[in-house]
Amino acid sequence: MIKIGLTGFGDHEELYGKIKPADRLPTYSAHFPIVEIDSSFYAVQPVRNYAKWVSQTPDAFRFIVKAYQGMTGHLREKKNYYDTPEEMYQAFHTSIEPVRAAGKLAMALFQFPPWFDCTKENVQFLREAKQRMLDVPSAIEFRNDSWYSPEMQAKTLQFLEQEGWIHTVADEPQAGSGSVPIVPVATSPDITYVRLHGRNAQGWSQSSHPNWRSLRYLYRYSTEELTEWRDRLLALEQSCRELYVVFNNNSGGDATDNAKELQALLGIDGGLAPRQLDLFS
C-alpha cells in the first residue's frame, strides 16, 4: 500500500486559504493520510501537542515524527537541553506516547547531517541509537554519499536490514558529497520511507544564504518526473508492506499539487476523512 503526504501541516497555504491555524490539521487530514512532523527536530514536543494532533485526525491517519536534532548529531556546538543521551531519549519516548497509544505512529525519522559519514564510529552510533529507540519503528535518511559509494552501498543496506532500520529513499539534487543518490531498496519488509526534496541543485548547497531553506526546497516536479516515481514506487511496493511518500518541496507551494498529481498517477483517492466522504453519500 502506498500512502502519500507532505512534510509538516502548517505551511501549505495553497491547501488552506484563509482557514484558521487551529483548523489546519483536520483539513490536511481530509486530503492526505500521513504527515511528517518537523517541529520535533527542533525541540522535543510537549505531550499535549501530540494528544491534540491525535484527536484532530481520523483513526487511519499516521504520523512520521522526526527525531530531535540532539539524537542525530546536528547540534555540535549548540546547546543540548539534555545532560545525557538516556535523558534525551526518554524525553522523546514520553513525548510521542499519545501517538503510539492511539496506534497512529508510523515511524520516527533519523535524518542525519551531511557531515555524518560512513565511519566505524558512526556505525556504532547507529547501533546505540537503534537500541535506545526500543521497539519504535525507526527510519534513517543519510545526507552523505559515502554510505552509498560503490564499495559501501551493499554493506550499508545490509547493515540497516540487520539492525532493523527502515531505509529512507531520498530524491534530491546531486550536488556533491552532501547529497545522496536515489537508492530504491527496502530494508524492512514492513515499511519503506520516500522523501522527495526537489532537484534544485543551485539552492541545495547554499547554507550561507540567509534564506537557504527556501532556496533549497524551491522546486516543482514535472509530470514526467512524477511518472518515473510512479513506476519506481510500484516496483518498490513489491518489497514491503507499506510505502510512505512525502513531498518536501514546500518553498514555492508546489508540494500539495505534486502530491495530488502523484496520487492521481497511482490511482489513489488520498484517504479522505469520514466527514469529507459524507458529502458524497
C-alpha positions as CSV (number, residue, x, y, z in Angstrom):
1,M,0.0,0.0,0.0
2,I,1.3,3.4,-0.9
3,K,0.5,6.4,1.2
4,I,1.3,10.0,0.1
5,G,1.5,13.2,2.2
6,L,3.6,16.3,2.9
7,T,6.2,17.4,5.4
8,G,4.5,19.4,8.1
9,F,0.9,20.5,8.1
10,G,1.2,24.2,8.9
11,D,2.9,25.8,5.9
12,H,0.8,24.8,2.9
13,E,-1.1,28.0,2.2
14,E,-2.2,26.6,-1.2
15,L,-4.2,24.0,0.7
16,Y,-5.8,26.2,3.4
17,G,-6.6,29.6,2.0
18,K,-7.9,31.7,4.9
19,I,-8.6,28.9,7.3
20,K,-7.6,29.3,10.9
21,P,-4.3,27.7,12.0
22,A,-6.2,25.6,14.6
23,D,-8.2,24.0,11.8
24,R,-5.3,23.2,9.5
25,L,-4.5,19.6,10.6
26,P,-8.1,18.5,10.4
27,T,-8.3,20.0,6.9
28,Y,-5.0,18.5,6.0
29,S,-6.1,15.0,7.1
30,A,-9.1,15.2,4.7
31,H,-6.6,15.3,1.8
32,F,-3.7,13.2,2.9
33,P,-3.4,10.1,5.2
34,I,0.1,10.8,6.6
35,V,2.2,13.7,7.7
36,E,5.8,14.2,8.8
37,I,6.2,16.2,12.0
38,D,9.1,18.6,11.6
39,S,8.8,20.6,14.8
40,S,10.1,17.6,16.8
41,F,13.5,18.0,15.2
42,Y,14.0,21.5,16.7
43,A,12.6,20.6,20.2
44,V,11.0,17.5,21.8
45,Q,7.4,18.4,21.7
46,P,5.1,18.6,24.7
47,V,2.8,15.6,25.2
48,R,-0.2,17.9,24.9
49,N,0.7,18.7,21.3
50,Y,0.6,15.1,20.2
51,A,-2.5,14.5,22.2
52,K,-4.2,17.3,20.4
53,W,-3.0,16.2,16.9
54,V,-4.2,12.7,17.6
55,S,-7.6,14.0,18.5
56,Q,-7.8,16.0,15.3
57,T,-7.2,13.2,12.8
58,P,-9.1,10.1,11.6
59,D,-8.3,6.7,13.0
60,A,-6.4,5.6,9.9
61,F,-4.2,8.7,9.9
62,R,-0.5,8.2,10.6
63,F,2.4,10.4,11.8
64,I,6.1,10.3,11.0
65,V,8.0,12.0,13.8
66,K,11.4,13.5,13.1
67,A,14.0,12.6,15.8
68,Y,15.2,15.6,17.9
69,Q,18.4,17.1,16.5
70,G,20.4,16.1,19.6
71,M,19.7,12.5,18.6
72,T,21.2,12.9,15.2
73,G,24.3,14.9,15.9
74,H,23.2,18.2,14.4
75,L,23.8,20.3,17.5
76,R,27.6,20.1,17.6
77,E,28.4,23.4,19.3
78,K,24.8,24.3,20.1
79,K,23.3,23.6,23.5
80,N,21.6,20.3,24.1
81,Y,18.8,20.7,26.6
82,Y,19.5,17.2,28.0
83,D,22.5,16.2,30.1
84,T,22.7,12.6,29.0
85,P,21.6,10.5,26.0
86,E,19.4,8.5,28.3
87,E,17.5,11.6,29.5
88,M,17.1,12.8,25.9
89,Y,15.7,9.5,24.5
90,Q,13.4,9.1,27.5
91,A,12.0,12.6,26.9
92,F,11.4,11.7,23.2
93,H,9.7,8.4,24.1
94,T,7.4,10.2,26.6
95,S,6.6,12.9,24.1
96,I,5.3,10.5,21.4
97,E,3.4,8.3,23.7
98,P,-0.1,9.7,22.8
99,V,0.6,8.9,19.1
100,R,1.8,5.3,19.9
101,A,-1.2,4.7,22.3
102,A,-3.6,5.7,19.5
103,G,-1.9,3.4,17.0
104,K,-1.0,6.4,14.8
105,L,2.8,6.3,14.9
106,A,4.2,5.2,11.6
107,M,7.8,5.7,12.5
108,A,10.5,8.0,13.8
109,L,12.8,9.5,11.3
110,F,16.5,10.0,12.0
111,Q,17.7,12.5,9.4
112,F,21.5,12.7,9.7
113,P,23.6,15.8,8.7
114,P,25.9,16.0,5.7
115,W,29.0,15.5,7.9
116,F,27.7,12.2,9.3
117,D,29.8,10.0,7.0
118,C,30.4,6.3,6.8
119,T,32.9,5.5,9.6
120,K,33.2,2.8,12.3
121,E,32.3,5.4,14.9
122,N,29.1,6.4,13.2
123,V,28.1,2.8,12.6
124,Q,28.4,2.3,16.3
125,F,26.4,5.5,16.9
126,L,23.6,4.0,14.8
127,R,23.7,0.7,16.7
128,E,23.3,2.6,20.0
129,A,20.6,4.9,18.6
130,K,18.5,1.9,17.4
131,Q,18.9,0.2,20.8
132,R,17.7,3.4,22.6
133,M,14.6,3.5,20.3
134,L,13.4,0.2,21.8
135,D,10.5,-1.1,19.7
136,V,9.7,2.2,18.0
137,P,9.9,1.7,14.1
138,S,12.8,4.0,13.1
139,A,13.9,5.2,9.7
140,I,17.3,6.5,8.6
141,E,17.9,9.2,6.0
142,F,21.6,9.8,5.1
143,R,22.9,13.1,3.7
144,N,26.4,12.0,3.0
145,D,27.1,10.0,-0.1
146,S,29.8,7.8,1.5
147,W,27.1,5.5,2.7
148,Y,26.2,4.7,-0.9
149,S,29.6,4.6,-2.5
150,P,30.3,1.7,-4.8
151,E,32.3,0.0,-2.0
152,M,29.8,0.6,0.8
153,Q,26.2,0.7,-0.6
154,A,25.5,-3.0,-0.3
155,K,27.1,-3.1,3.2
156,T,25.1,-0.1,4.2
157,L,21.8,-1.7,3.1
158,Q,22.7,-5.0,4.7
159,F,23.5,-3.2,8.0
160,L,20.2,-1.4,8.0
161,E,18.4,-4.6,7.4
162,Q,20.3,-6.5,10.2
163,E,19.8,-3.7,12.7
164,G,16.1,-3.3,11.9
165,W,16.3,0.2,10.4
166,I,13.8,1.4,7.8
167,H,15.5,2.7,4.7
168,T,14.6,6.2,3.6
169,V,14.9,6.7,-0.2
170,A,15.6,10.3,-1.0
171,D,15.2,12.3,-4.2
172,E,17.4,15.4,-4.0
173,P,19.8,17.3,-6.2
174,Q,23.1,15.6,-7.0
175,A,25.3,18.3,-5.6
176,G,28.5,16.7,-4.1
177,S,29.1,14.7,-1.0
178,G,26.3,16.3,0.9
179,S,23.6,14.7,-1.2
180,V,22.8,11.0,-1.9
181,P,21.6,9.2,-5.0
182,I,18.2,7.6,-5.4
183,V,18.6,4.1,-4.0
184,P,15.1,2.5,-4.2
185,V,15.7,-0.5,-1.9
186,A,13.7,-1.7,1.1
187,T,15.5,-2.9,4.2
188,S,12.3,-3.7,6.1
189,P,9.5,-6.0,5.0
190,D,7.0,-3.7,6.7
191,I,7.8,-0.1,5.7
192,T,9.9,1.9,3.3
193,Y,10.0,5.7,3.5
194,V,10.5,8.0,0.5
195,R,11.2,11.7,0.8
196,L,11.0,14.0,-2.3
197,H,13.0,17.1,-1.7
198,G,13.1,18.5,-5.2
199,R,16.1,18.9,-7.5
200,N,17.2,22.5,-7.1
201,A,20.9,21.8,-7.4
202,Q,21.8,25.6,-7.3
203,G,19.9,26.1,-4.0
204,W,20.8,22.8,-2.3
205,S,24.3,23.8,-1.0
206,Q,23.8,27.5,-0.3
207,S,23.7,27.1,3.5
208,S,25.3,30.5,4.0
209,H,22.4,32.3,2.3
210,P,20.0,33.9,4.8
211,N,17.1,32.2,3.0
212,W,18.8,28.9,2.3
213,R,15.9,26.8,3.4
214,S,13.6,28.5,1.0
215,L,16.1,28.1,-1.8
216,R,16.8,24.5,-1.1
217,Y,13.3,23.3,-1.5
218,L,12.1,25.6,-4.3
219,Y,11.2,23.1,-7.0
220,R,8.2,21.7,-8.9
221,Y,8.3,18.2,-10.2
222,S,7.2,17.7,-13.8
223,T,4.6,15.1,-14.8
224,E,7.5,13.2,-16.5
225,E,9.4,13.1,-13.2
226,L,6.4,12.0,-11.2
227,T,5.6,9.3,-13.7
228,E,9.1,8.0,-13.2
229,W,8.4,8.0,-9.5
230,R,5.1,6.2,-10.0
231,D,6.9,3.4,-11.8
232,R,9.7,3.3,-9.2
233,L,7.1,3.1,-6.3
234,L,5.1,0.4,-7.9
235,A,8.3,-1.7,-8.2
236,L,9.4,-0.9,-4.7
237,E,6.0,-1.8,-3.3
238,Q,6.7,-5.4,-4.1
239,S,9.4,-5.5,-1.4
240,C,7.5,-4.1,1.6
241,R,4.0,-4.0,3.0
242,E,3.7,-0.2,3.1
243,L,5.3,2.7,1.3
244,Y,5.1,6.2,2.9
245,V,5.9,9.0,0.5
246,V,6.2,12.7,1.4
247,F,6.9,15.8,-0.6
248,N,9.3,18.3,1.0
249,N,9.4,20.8,-1.9
250,N,7.4,23.3,0.1
251,S,9.1,26.7,-0.6
252,G,7.0,27.6,-3.7
253,G,3.8,25.9,-2.7
254,D,4.4,23.0,-5.1
255,A,4.3,20.1,-2.6
256,T,0.5,19.9,-2.5
257,D,0.0,19.9,-6.2
258,N,2.8,17.4,-6.8
259,A,1.4,15.1,-4.1
260,K,-2.0,15.2,-5.6
261,E,-0.7,14.6,-9.1
262,L,1.2,11.5,-7.9
263,Q,-1.9,10.2,-6.2
264,A,-3.8,10.6,-9.4
265,L,-1.0,8.8,-11.4
266,L,-1.2,5.9,-8.9
267,G,-5.0,5.9,-8.8
268,I,-5.0,6.7,-5.0
269,D,-8.0,8.7,-3.6
270,G,-5.9,10.3,-0.9
271,G,-7.7,8.7,2.1
272,L,-10.3,11.4,2.7
273,A,-11.5,11.8,6.3
274,P,-15.0,10.5,7.0
275,R,-16.5,13.9,7.4
276,Q,-15.5,14.7,3.8
277,L,-16.8,11.4,2.4
278,D,-20.2,12.2,4.0
279,L,-20.6,15.0,1.5
280,F,-21.0,12.4,-1.3
281,S,-23.1,9.7,0.5
